[in-house]
Amino acid sequence: MGRAKPVYPQLDDVLRKRIIDKVSETVRECYVFEEDARRMADALLAQKQDGVFDPLESIPELAAALSRALQEVKADLHLSIGAWLPPEDGADQAAEDSYQEWLAGMPRRNFEFRKLEVLLGNIGYLDLRAFCPASIAGETAVAAMQFLAHTDALIFDLRDNGGGDNLVQYLQSYLFSEPTHMVSQRYRPGDRLEQTWTYAYVPGPRFSDVPVYVLMSRSSFSAAEDFAYTLQKQGRVTVVGEQTRGGAHPIEFYRFPELCLEIMIPNACSEDPFTGGNWEDDGVIPDVTATADDALLVAHELALTTLLKSLVDDEAKKQVEWALDRVRCHREGLALEPSQLALYAGTYGSSIEVTHSEQSLHIAWDGRRNHTMTPMGEHRFEFDHGNQRARFVLEKDQVKELVYSTYEGHERTLPRRPEA
């Protein structure tokens, strides 16, 4: 059974006034920028005086309206008002229970480490959907980085990462050879300044000398932006994708059980150690602009192009060139008409069968599994995730032979057998 719909107290004139006054007071005292805090608080009180909130009949409606009113004065995606029902044993326990419930679900979500892969060309790839606390996700992070230990470049995919906790600095630590000052937070009140550095020690390999790419989209937010922005300012990564929305201010939750109210307020300002700025208003500006859907292929191509300039081993160069050819073909998105596929169907050598269906071409070797073939160019196809290829050689508009090749550099020419 689902959870029961929350039942809030009746919103009368007295409760409405108390909620508006409390929000105004809390924002004025706690919001990170004092002048913006004053303007927001004054705006709420002015609208209260004008009766703007009088028609609202419930606490959730009022909370939503107060959030909108604040955003009209100062657009801050980390600032919001919410209706909130504490349990009978008190507000502090409610907050703790909610947080513990979130943490308890993380192991089944693999702490949001969604995908690890070594892409063609020996490029490491990590798809991470959130930054959990390092205290619970650290072991998984270590395992992930160990998996990628022998790759020549890294791609962090944060296109669907909405933020999180201090796993940001934990993962960043793998990209430096020594502790590095990444960002500072200036808190209000008291103008207290805290510095955030990478860790002096993390288990496993370091990637301090390999090229690193970070994929971003309009869905990347908060801690994901922190990860990309601070590394970008250090000159350590290339950011690829879309400009983000901008959420740079650390937050604090203020809960008022007697008002059934929860306020999320940014109470500190992030400051880059080089510029003093942050990503709050403009978001993270990509070094290479691409749509969210294209960002991975673009970053993969950039990584391979960079590696090709530095490799001296001939075998490694050939594999990177192979991978680069594949990525560029995929970016072009070549497709063939179904009628063209029938041209290639047949038996090659003693045991390769090429068949076609209405929309695709397939290849099987000596009774093994069937692979779907993807077109790469004129009479060229790939299969097995790009690790194997087939090039058909034509003579007088008929297929004469199939040239089979692999990512490892093997090649065989197989004549087409006459049809029975």
C-alpha positions in Angstrom: 0.0 0.0 0.0 1.2 3.5 -0.7 1.6 6.2 1.9 -1.4 8.0 3.1 -1.9 11.5 1.7 -0.7 14.0 4.3 -3.4 16.0 6.1 -2.4 19.5 7.0 -4.1 21.8 9.5 -6.7 24.2 8.1 -5.0 27.4 6.8 -6.8 30.2 8.5 -5.8 33.9 8.6 -3.7 33.6 11.8 -1.7 30.6 10.5 -1.2 32.2 7.1 0.3 35.3 8.8 2.6 33.2 11.0 3.9 31.2 8.0 4.6 34.3 5.9 6.3 36.1 8.8 8.4 33.1 9.6 9.6 32.7 6.0 10.3 36.4 5.8 12.3 36.3 9.0 14.3 33.2 8.1 15.2 34.4 4.7 16.2 37.8 6.0 18.5 36.2 8.6 19.9 33.2 6.8 20.0 33.7 3.0 23.6 33.9 1.8 23.5 37.4 0.3 22.3 40.0 2.8 20.9 42.5 0.3 19.0 39.9 -1.7 17.7 38.5 1.6 16.4 41.9 2.6 14.7 42.4 -0.8 13.0 39.0 -0.7 11.8 39.4 2.9 10.4 42.9 2.2 8.7 41.6 -1.0 6.9 38.8 1.0 5.7 41.3 3.7 4.5 43.7 1.0 2.5 41.0 -0.7 1.1 39.9 2.6 0.0 43.5 3.3 -1.7 43.7 -0.2 -3.6 40.4 0.4 -1.9 38.5 -2.4 -1.8 35.3 -0.4 -5.3 35.6 1.1 -7.1 33.4 -1.5 -4.9 30.4 -0.9 -6.7 27.7 1.1 -4.0 25.2 2.1 -0.4 25.1 3.4 1.0 23.4 0.3 -0.6 26.1 -1.9 0.8 28.8 0.3 4.3 27.2 0.4 4.4 27.0 -3.4 3.2 30.6 -3.8 5.9 31.8 -1.3 8.5 30.0 -3.3 7.4 31.7 -6.5 7.4 35.1 -4.9 11.0 34.6 -3.7 12.2 33.4 -7.1 10.7 36.5 -8.7 13.0 38.6 -6.6 16.1 36.4 -6.7 16.2 33.4 -9.0 18.0 30.7 -7.0 17.3 27.1 -7.8 18.4 26.0 -4.3 15.8 28.2 -2.5 12.4 26.7 -1.9 9.5 26.6 0.7 7.7 23.3 1.3 4.8 22.0 3.3 6.0 19.4 5.8 4.4 17.2 8.4 6.6 16.1 11.3 5.8 12.8 13.1 4.5 12.8 16.6 8.0 12.3 18.1 9.3 15.6 16.7 10.9 17.4 13.8 14.5 16.5 14.3 13.6 12.8 14.2 11.6 13.3 11.0 14.5 14.9 9.3 16.9 12.2 10.4 14.4 9.4 9.4 14.1 10.9 5.9 17.8 11.1 5.4 18.4 7.6 6.7 15.7 6.3 4.4 17.5 7.9 1.5 20.8 6.4 2.6 19.3 2.9 3.1 18.2 2.8 -0.5 21.6 3.7 -2.0 23.2 0.2 -1.9 20.4 -1.2 -4.2 21.1 1.8 -6.5 24.8 1.0 -6.4 25.3 4.5 -4.9 24.3 5.8 -8.3 27.3 4.4 -10.1 25.2 3.4 -13.1 27.7 2.2 -15.7 31.4 1.5 -16.2 33.0 0.7 -19.5 36.2 0.7 -21.4 35.3 2.3 -24.7 37.2 1.5 -27.9 40.6 3.1 -27.9 41.1 2.3 -24.2 38.9 5.2 -23.0 37.5 4.8 -19.5 33.8 5.7 -19.1 31.8 6.3 -15.8 28.1 7.1 -15.7 27.3 8.6 -12.3 23.8 9.8 -11.4 24.5 11.4 -8.0 27.3 12.1 -5.5 26.5 10.2 -2.4 28.4 10.8 0.9 32.0 9.4 0.6 31.5 7.6 3.9 29.0 5.2 2.3 30.0 5.3 -1.4 33.7 5.3 -1.0 34.3 1.6 -1.5 32.2 1.6 -4.6 34.1 4.6 -5.9 37.4 2.9 -5.3 36.2 -0.2 -7.2 35.1 1.9 -10.1 38.4 3.7 -10.4 40.3 0.5 -10.0 38.3 -0.9 -12.9 39.4 2.0 -15.1 43.1 1.8 -13.9 44.6 0.9 -17.2 42.8 3.3 -19.5 44.5 6.2 -21.3 41.7 8.8 -20.8 38.6 9.2 -18.7 35.0 10.4 -19.4 32.8 11.2 -16.5 29.2 11.2 -17.6 27.2 13.6 -15.4 24.4 14.4 -17.9 21.8 13.0 -15.5 23.5 13.8 -12.2 21.4 16.1 -10.0 24.0 16.7 -7.3 24.7 15.3 -3.8 27.5 15.2 -1.3 31.3 15.1 -0.8 32.0 12.2 -3.1 32.8 15.1 -5.5 36.1 15.8 -3.8 36.8 12.1 -3.3 36.6 11.3 -7.0 38.4 14.5 -7.9 41.3 13.3 -5.7 42.1 10.6 -8.3 42.9 13.3 -10.9 45.7 15.0 -8.9 49.0 13.8 -7.6 48.8 15.9 -4.4 46.1 17.7 -2.3 44.6 20.6 -4.3 42.4 23.5 -3.2 39.2 23.1 -5.3 36.7 25.6 -3.8 35.9 27.6 -0.7 32.5 28.2 1.0 31.8 31.6 2.6 29.0 31.3 5.2 26.5 33.8 6.5 26.3 34.9 9.3 29.8 35.5 10.5 31.6 35.6 7.1 33.1 32.2 8.0 35.3 30.7 5.2 35.9 27.0 4.7 38.2 25.5 2.1 37.6 22.2 0.3 40.6 20.3 -0.9 41.1 17.0 -2.6 42.2 14.1 -0.4 45.9 13.4 0.3 45.2 9.7 0.0 42.6 7.6 -1.9 43.1 3.9 -2.5 44.0 2.6 -5.9 45.5 4.3 -9.0 45.9 8.0 -9.7 45.0 9.5 -13.1 46.9 12.8 -12.7 48.4 12.6 -16.2 45.6 11.3 -18.4 43.1 13.5 -20.3 39.7 13.8 -18.6 36.4 14.8 -20.1 33.2 15.7 -18.2 29.8 15.4 -19.9 27.1 17.9 -18.8 23.5 18.7 -19.7 20.7 20.9 -18.5 19.9 18.2 -16.0 23.4 18.4 -14.4 23.0 20.4 -11.2 24.6 21.4 -7.9 27.3 19.0 -6.9 27.6 17.8 -10.5 28.3 21.4 -11.5 30.8 21.7 -8.6 32.7 18.7 -10.0 32.9 20.0 -13.5 33.4 23.7 -12.8 36.2 23.4 -10.2 38.1 20.9 -12.3 37.6 23.1 -15.4 39.1 26.1 -13.5 42.0 24.0 -12.5 42.6 23.3 -16.2 42.2 19.6 -15.4 39.2 18.6 -17.6 37.5 19.4 -20.8 33.7 20.0 -20.3 31.6 18.7 -23.2 27.8 19.2 -23.6 25.3 21.8 -22.6 25.4 24.9 -20.4 24.0 24.0 -17.0 21.4 25.9 -15.0 23.6 27.0 -12.1 23.3 26.0 -8.5 26.4 26.9 -6.6 25.2 27.7 -3.1 25.4 25.1 -0.2 22.1 24.8 1.5 20.6 24.3 5.0 17.1 23.1 5.9 15.1 25.0 8.4 12.0 23.1 9.8 9.2 24.5 11.8 6.9 21.7 13.0 4.4 24.1 14.6 3.8 25.6 11.1 4.2 22.4 9.1 6.8 24.2 7.2 10.3 23.4 5.7 12.5 26.0 4.1 15.6 25.2 2.0 17.9 28.2 2.0 21.4 28.6 0.6 23.5 29.8 3.5 26.9 30.0 1.9 28.6 31.1 -1.3 31.0 28.9 -3.3 34.2 30.7 -4.3 36.7 29.5 -6.8 40.3 29.9 -5.4 41.5 31.4 -8.7 38.7 33.8 -9.7 36.6 34.2 -6.6 33.6 33.4 -8.8 31.3 30.4 -9.1 28.7 28.8 -11.4 25.5 30.2 -9.7 24.1 32.5 -12.4 25.7 31.3 -15.6 26.0 27.6 -14.8 29.0 25.6 -16.1 30.0 26.8 -19.6 31.2 23.8 -21.7 34.5 24.0 -23.4 33.0 22.1 -26.3 29.3 22.6 -26.9 27.2 19.6 -27.9 23.6 18.4 -27.4 23.2 16.1 -24.5 22.5 13.2 -26.8 25.7 13.8 -28.8 28.1 14.7 -26.0 29.5 11.2 -25.4 30.4 10.7 -29.1 31.9 14.2 -29.2 34.0 13.6 -26.0 35.0 10.1 -27.2 36.3 11.7 -30.5 38.1 14.4 -28.6 39.8 11.9 -26.4 40.9 9.7 -29.3 42.2 12.6 -31.3 44.2 13.8 -28.3 45.7 10.3 -27.7 46.6 9.9 -31.3 49.0 12.9 -31.0 50.9 11.4 -28.2 51.1 7.6 -28.8 54.3 6.2 -30.1 53.4 2.5 -30.1 52.2 1.5 -33.6 49.7 -1.1 -32.4 48.1 1.3 -30.0 47.9 3.9 -32.7 46.1 1.5 -35.1 43.6 0.7 -32.4 42.9 4.4 -31.7 42.6 5.1 -35.4 40.1 2.1 -35.6 38.1 3.6 -32.7 38.2 7.1 -34.2 36.9 5.8 -37.5 34.0 4.2 -35.7 33.1 7.2 -33.7 33.1 9.5 -36.7 30.9 7.0 -38.6 28.4 6.9 -35.7 28.3 10.7 -35.6 27.4 10.7 -39.3 24.6 8.2 -38.6 24.7 6.3 -41.9 21.7 4.2 -42.8 20.9 1.9 -45.7 17.7 1.1 -47.5 16.3 -2.4 -46.8 16.6 -3.2 -50.5 20.4 -2.6 -50.4 21.0 -5.1 -47.6 20.0 -8.1 -49.8 23.1 -7.5 -51.9 25.4 -8.7 -49.1 23.5 -11.9 -48.0 25.3 -15.1 -48.6 28.0 -17.6 -47.4 31.6 -16.6 -47.2 34.5 -18.9 -46.8 33.5 -22.2 -45.1 31.4 -20.9 -42.3 30.4 -17.3 -42.3 26.7 -16.7 -43.0 25.4 -13.2 -43.7 21.6 -12.8 -43.7 19.2 -9.9 -43.9 15.9 -9.0 -42.5 13.6 -6.2 -43.5 15.6 -3.6 -41.6 19.0 -5.1 -40.8 21.9 -7.2 -41.7 23.3 -10.1 -39.6 26.4 -12.2 -39.5 27.2 -15.5 -37.8 30.4 -17.5 -37.7 30.5 -21.3 -37.6 27.2 -21.6 -35.9 28.0 -19.1 -33.2 25.8 -16.2 -32.0 24.2 -13.9 -34.5 25.5 -10.3 -34.6 23.6 -7.3 -36.0 25.8 -5.3 -38.4 25.8 -1.5 -38.4 26.8 0.3 -41.7 29.9 2.5 -41.5 30.3 3.6 -45.1 30.3 2.2 -48.6 30.1 -1.6 -48.3 31.5 -1.4 -44.7 29.9 -2.7 -41.6 30.8 -3.2 -37.9 29.5 -5.6 -35.3 30.3 -6.9 -31.8 30.2 -3.3 -30.3 32.7 -2.2 -32.9 35.3 -4.8 -32.2 34.8 -6.6 -35.6 34.2 -5.4 -39.1 33.2 -6.7 -42.5 34.1 -5.0 -45.8 32.4 -6.3 -48.9 34.4 -6.2 -52.2 32.3 -5.9 -55.3 33.0 -6.9 -58.9 30.5 -6.0 -61.6 28.0 -4.9 -59.0 28.1 -8.3 -57.3 29.8 -9.1 -54.0 33.0 -11.1 -54.7 34.4 -11.4 -51.2 34.3 -10.3 -47.5 37.3 -8.8 -45.8 37.0 -9.6 -42.1 39.0 -7.5 -39.6 39.3 -7.0 -35.8 40.2 -4.3 -33.4 43.3 -6.3 -32.4 44.6 -6.0 -36.0 43.7 -9.4 -37.5 42.4 -9.6 -41.1 41.1 -12.4 -43.3 39.7 -12.4 -46.9 36.8 -14.8 -47.4 35.4 -15.5 -50.9 31.7 -15.6 -51.4 30.5 -19.1 -52.2 28.3 -19.6 -55.2 24.6 -20.1 -54.4 23.5 -23.7 -54.7 
